[in-house]
């Protein structure tokens, strides 16, 4: 790797803005090309972010720019072909989630990358939200005692009526699998980051908005081998008490034998000692900008530090396969109406 990371970004949809912003803010990174199937859109982003090349031909752009890494910021149906192109050219890849359309797709991409000797990294950014990094620190400190229960209530408030998601990510309406495949997968990964590997799960999913194809509400119960139970309770039609429902996307509660931790919609973290009525606010540093406390920047910075300095990487494609297998287990549980046993390692 050279002293400067050269990046080609593929995709110019709603969420891509956070990627382009992050790469341009990082030291020693340089976006050398932007790709999109619509050339006009690629040219517009190139002008906005002062990127020297734009194209609607991904392979030609990669050959012309010779980047160190390709950042794929496009919907799942495009992922496999983009990884194949990058692998053929020996270029490392970052891929947005959902990581492919199916587990088979994801496994094929991991195998292709391994055979080509390239890095394949999934852009899973929720674990890099600053509040979860702080929660992790509190959990590791032992302040809560034995952790027995945790619950996240997802309440984004953006899923009502015929216009749900159209202004931002309209393809959400057509996804046959939505809440878990697109959204809860973030929390599957975050729960693994915070609590370790679940050993069983039970899921009950439903659709509340008839104008979309997939499920938009559901409850998932995860069991862990240390007597911990974690609940994901998601409904995208409902909101929560916050000035921005998409900041934390809901509220977290973690209860232990010594204390209880709570995350609210303003990204405040509270600690209440057992037997007490008043909770104390935990101070920590974070930026209320862009998406999710600037988590896209945090994720890309993490990746850049790995590429440039060899720092450990949390979000490899190989590691991410466990999340997708858990996602499949969630859908299987909901379809079968019974608990799914996962074993010791998911």
Secondary structure, DSSP 8 states (H G I E B T S, - for coil): --SSEEEEEE--STTHHHHHHHHHHSTTEEEEEEE-SSHHHHHHHHHHTT-S-EES-HHHHHHHH--SEEEE-S-GGGHHHHHHHHHHHT-EEEEESS-SSSHHHHHHHHHHHHHHT--EEEE--GGGSHHHHHHHHHHHHTTT-SEEEEEEEE------STTTTTTT-GGGGG-SS-IIIIIIHHHHHHHHHHH--EEEEEEEEE---TTSSS--EEEEEEEETTS-EEEEEEETT---SSS-TTTSSEEEEEEESSEEEEE-TTS-EEEEETT-S--EEE-------TTTTTHHHHHHHHHHHHHHH----S-BHHHHHHHHHHHHHHHHHHHHTS-EE--TT-
